[in-house]
Amino acid sequence: MNFTDLNLIEPIAKAIQEQGYTNPTPIQERSIPDILQGRDFLGCAQTGTGKTAAFSIPILQNLSKNKISNNHIKALILTPTRELAIQIEENINAYGKYLPLKQLVIFGGVKQGNQEAALKRGVDILVATPGRLLDFIAQGIISLRNLEIFVLDEADRMLDMGFVHDVKRIIKLLPQKRQTLFFSATMPGEIQKLANSILNNPVKVEVTPVSSTADTIKQSVYFVERENKLNLLSHILKNDIADSVLVFARTKHGADKIARKLQKDNISAEAIHGNKSQNARQNALNNFKSGKTRVLVATDIAARGIDIDELKFVINFELSDVSETYVHRIGRTGRAGSEGTSISFVDSLDLLNLKNTEKLIGKKIPVIKDHPFHTDDLVAEKRDSNNKPVRAGGEQGAKQPPRGPRNNGNKKKPSSPTASVGFKKPKNKNFTRKK
């Protein structure tokens, strides 16, 4: 399918062509026609699938049909972070450059004067973060009485960052008669409940997660005991890599811990995650892009929307339980045909995730043994949500077998690097295979 097949008006079609877009992504192809018809929409799609264009293009077209501009807010796009809000507004500006519609982005962490002045001049499409929007509503600066379209973007991230109650407060202020577009990468129970409460007979689209990695990305795995991961990271950054590096951590606490360790080792590093203020996240991202900070440590949710040109290195400090996440993580490098490198640290808790990841991408990831912390003595373990080992029956790490060599003189060394992964069930009563 081509964008010309979507019955877009000439000003939007021209702007899209100037952006270099010819073929819509799957979610754009499946969402734009229904949104143009005024249907409510539920999209389960991750960052990188093109969902911003999927909702902004039909919003622009639908609002352009109204020839009368009364300077009231007609479309509200609610998003969890300042970074994403800015990115969405930039996209709307690009797609709607030949339309008379006015768009504005508002977020906290900055003085409100310029944003307030722009609102008073009139806005058709407002992109906002929850806190600043509620502040302006409380001050009587913003009214949503004339709203026609409401977009809730990255709903699961709203939940992760503790914004769900603010979102619910905002929803109560919206007109009952409206079109609602709901997007989330995942659908945990509370988010599904929220979607059911605000959507009216929606079109539902779930985009199949990406399962392939760019051929321009050199991938590798380092086997390492869990307690040696921080030392291995410092070793690599001091001896093997001189460029900027994006490091992925599973948890907010873990991201902070990694950043502190690197700072202690005189490696400039900052962490970015949902517990950081919007100003802190934006400053950390700007410092990383400018080269002031060499290492940015990010959780998966905080990393959404990060688009850094010419990033050469991504390090997975741990592998995610969601195999598709690996593809999105390493896809931050090797863009536009440029070369990139991804390194994944794998301990006992990562072994099953490594197996699932290799199955998803359809290839074995080479194991690098040439580092001072390599081990062949890993045995697969399952982890809980706090990154701790789990015994059969759900008990946690304190009762795990002691770490260290497990062969006791009886286990043969693996004959090849990948054989050391040890996916077969060991003779260990505490082993829990990941389903």
Residue pairs with C-beta under 8 A, 6 or more apart in sequence:
1 23
1 24
1 29
2 22
2 23
2 24
3 13
3 16
3 17
3 21
3 22
3 23
3 24
4 13
6 24
6 29
6 32
6 33
7 33
7 36
8 16
8 32
8 57
8 61
9 61
9 64
11 64
11 96
11 98
11 99
12 57
12 60
12 61
12 64
12 95
12 96
12 98
12 99
14 98
15 94
15 95
15 96
15 97
15 98
16 57
16 95
19 94
19 95
21 53
24 32
24 50
24 53
25 49
25 50
25 53
25 54
26 49
26 207
26 208
27 43
27 45
27 49
27 50
27 51
27 54
27 205
27 207
28 50
28 53
28 54
28 57
30 205
31 41
31 43
31 51
31 54
31 55
31 58
31 203
31 205
32 54
32 57
32 58
34 41
34 203
35 41
35 54
35 55
35 58
35 59
35 62
35 179
35 181
36 58
36 61
36 62
38 62
38 179
39 179
39 201
39 202
39 203
40 179
40 180
40 181
40 182
40 199
40 200
40 201
40 202
40 203
41 55
41 180
41 181
41 182
41 199
41 202
41 203
41 205
42 182
42 195
42 199
42 202
42 203
42 204
42 205
43 51
43 54
43 55
43 181
43 182
43 183
43 184
43 204
43 205
43 206
43 207
44 183
44 184
44 185
44 186
44 187
44 204
44 205
44 206
44 207
45 51
45 54
45 183
45 185
45 205
45 206
45 207
46 185
46 207
46 209
46 210
46 304
46 324
46 328
47 154
47 185
47 304
47 305
47 328
48 210
48 328
48 331
49 207
49 210
51 153
51 183
52 87
52 88
52 91
52 153
53 91
53 95
55 77
55 151
55 153
55 181
55 183
56 77
56 88
56 91
56 92
56 95
56 96
57 95
59 75
59 92
59 125
59 149
59 151
60 92
60 95
60 96
60 99
60 101
60 125
62 148
62 149
63 74
63 75
63 101
63 124
63 125
63 148
63 149
64 99
64 100
64 101
66 74
69 100
69 122
69 124
70 146
71 121
71 122
71 123
72 122
72 143
72 145
72 146
73 123
73 124
73 125
73 126
73 142
73 143
73 144
73 146
73 147
74 124
74 125
74 146
74 147
74 148
74 149
75 124
75 125
75 126
75 147
75 148
75 149
75 150
75 151
76 126
76 128
76 133
76 144
76 147
76 149
76 150
76 151
76 174
77 85
77 88
77 125
77 126
77 127
77 128
77 151
77 153
78 128
78 129
78 130
78 133
78 150
78 151
78 152
78 153
78 167
78 170
79 85
79 88
79 127
79 128
79 129
79 153
79 154
80 129
80 130
80 153
80 154
80 157
80 158
80 161
80 163
81 129
81 157
81 161
81 278
81 281
81 305
82 107
82 108
82 109
82 129
82 278
82 279
82 281
82 282
83 278
83 281
83 282
83 285
83 305
83 306
84 153
84 154
84 304
84 305
85 105
85 106
85 107
85 127
85 128
85 129
86 105
86 107
87 305
87 307
88 105
88 127
88 153
89 103
89 104
89 105
89 127
92 103
92 125
92 127
93 103
96 103
96 125
101 124
101 125
102 121
102 122
102 123
102 124
102 125
103 123
103 124
103 125
103 126
103 127
104 115
104 118
104 119
104 123
104 125
104 126
104 127
105 126
105 127
105 128
106 115
106 119
106 126
106 127
106 128
106 129
106 132
106 133
106 136
107 128
107 129
107 132
107 278
108 129
108 131
108 132
108 135
108 278
109 277
109 278
109 279
109 282
112 132
112 135
112 136
115 132
115 136
116 136
116 141
119 136
119 141
119 142
120 141
126 133
126 142
129 278
130 158
130 163
130 166
130 167
130 170
131 163
131 166
133 142
133 170
134 166
134 169
134 170
136 142
137 143
137 144
137 170
137 173
144 170
144 173
144 174
144 175
145 175
146 175
147 174
147 175
147 178
148 178
148 179
149 178
149 179
149 180
149 181
150 171
150 174
150 178
150 179
150 180
150 181
150 198
151 180
151 181
151 182
151 183
152 158
152 167
152 180
152 181
152 182
152 183
152 198
153 183
154 183
154 184
154 185
154 304
155 167
155 182
155 183
155 184
155 191
155 194
155 195
156 184
156 185
156 186
156 187
156 188
156 191
156 301
157 185
157 274
157 301
157 304
158 164
158 167
159 188
159 190
159 191
160 274
160 301
161 274
161 301
162 274
164 190
164 194
167 194
168 194
171 198
180 198
180 199
180 200
180 202
182 195
182 198
182 199
182 202
184 191
184 195
185 304
187 195
195 202
209 324
209 327
210 324
210 327
210 328
210 331
211 324
211 327
211 360
211 361
211 362
212 327
212 361
212 362
213 219
213 327
213 330
213 331
213 361
214 331
214 334
214 335
214 340
216 334
216 337
216 338
216 339
216 340
217 330
217 331
217 333
217 334
217 339
217 340
217 341
217 342
218 339
218 340
218 341
218 342
219 330
219 341
219 342
219 344
219 365
219 366
220 341
220 342
220 343
220 344
220 365
220 366
220 367
220 368
221 343
221 344
221 346
221 354
221 365
221 366
221 367
221 368
222 232
222 343
222 344
222 345
222 346
222 367
222 368
222 371
222 373
222 374
223 346
223 347
223 367
223 369
223 374
223 375
223 376
223 378
223 420
224 232
224 345
224 346
224 347
224 371
224 373
224 374
224 375
225 347
225 373
225 375
225 378
225 403
225 404
226 347
226 348
226 349
226 403
227 403
228 373
229 317
229 345
229 347
230 257
230 258
230 261
231 373
232 345
232 371
232 372
232 373
233 247
233 258
233 261
233 262
233 315
233 317
233 345
234 261
234 262
234 265
234 267
235 371
235 372
235 373
236 315
236 343
236 371
237 245
237 262
237 267
237 294
237 295
238 265
238 267
241 313
243 312
243 313
244 288
244 291
244 294
244 295
244 296
244 311
244 312
244 313
245 294
245 295
245 296
245 313
245 314
245 315
246 288
246 295
246 296
246 298
246 303
246 306
246 308
246 311
246 313
246 314
246 315
246 332
246 333
247 258
247 295
247 296
247 297
247 298
247 314
247 315
247 317
248 297
248 298
248 299
248 300
248 303
248 314
248 315
248 316
248 317
248 318
248 320
248 329
249 255
249 258
249 271
249 297
249 298
249 299
249 317
249 318
250 299
250 300
250 317
250 318
250 320
250 387
251 299
251 386
251 387
252 271
252 273
252 274
252 275
252 299
254 317
254 318
254 387
255 271
255 272
255 273
255 297
255 298
255 299
255 302
256 271
256 273
256 297
258 269
258 271
258 297
258 317
259 269
259 270
259 271
259 295
259 297
262 268
262 269
262 295
262 297
263 269
267 294
267 295
268 292
268 293
268 294
268 295
269 293
269 294
269 295
269 296
269 297
270 284
270 287
270 288
270 293
270 295
270 296
270 297
271 284
271 296
271 297
271 298
272 280
272 281
272 284
272 285
272 296
272 297
272 298
272 299
272 302
272 303
273 298
273 299
273 301
273 302
274 299
274 301
274 302
276 284
276 302
281 302
284 293
284 296
285 296
285 306
287 293
288 295
288 296
288 308
289 308
297 317
298 306
300 320
300 325
300 328
300 329
303 329
303 332
306 332
307 332
308 332
309 335
310 338
311 332
311 333
311 335
311 340
312 333
312 338
312 339
312 340
312 341
313 333
313 340
313 341
313 342
313 343
314 329
314 330
314 332
314 333
314 340
314 341
314 342
314 343
315 342
315 343
315 344
315 345
316 326
316 329
316 330
316 342
316 343
316 344
316 345
317 345
318 345
318 347
318 349
318 350
318 387
319 326
319 344
319 346
319 350
319 353
319 354
319 357
320 326
320 329
320 353
321 353
321 383
321 434
323 353
323 356
323 357
323 359
323 360
324 360
326 344
326 357
326 360
326 361
327 360
327 361
329 342
330 340
330 342
333 340
333 341
333 342
334 340
343 368
344 350
344 354
344 365
346 354
346 378
347 378
348 378
348 379
348 380
348 381
348 389
349 381
349 382
349 383
349 387
349 389
351 378
351 379
351 380
351 381
351 421
351 422
351 423
352 380
352 382
352 423
352 433
352 434
353 434
354 365
354 421
355 421
355 423
356 434
357 365
358 364
358 365
364 418
366 417
367 417
367 418
367 420
368 374
369 417
376 413
376 414
376 420
377 404
377 405
377 406
377 407
378 420
378 421
378 422
379 406
379 422
379 426
379 428
379 431
380 421
380 422
380 423
380 426
380 431
380 433
380 434
381 389
381 390
381 400
381 430
381 431
381 432
382 389
382 390
382 432
382 433
382 434
383 389
383 390
384 390
384 396
388 396
388 397
389 396
389 397
389 400
390 396
390 397
390 432
391 399
391 400
391 430
391 432
392 429
392 430
392 431
392 432
399 430
400 430
401 428
401 430
406 426
407 413
414 420
425 431
425 433
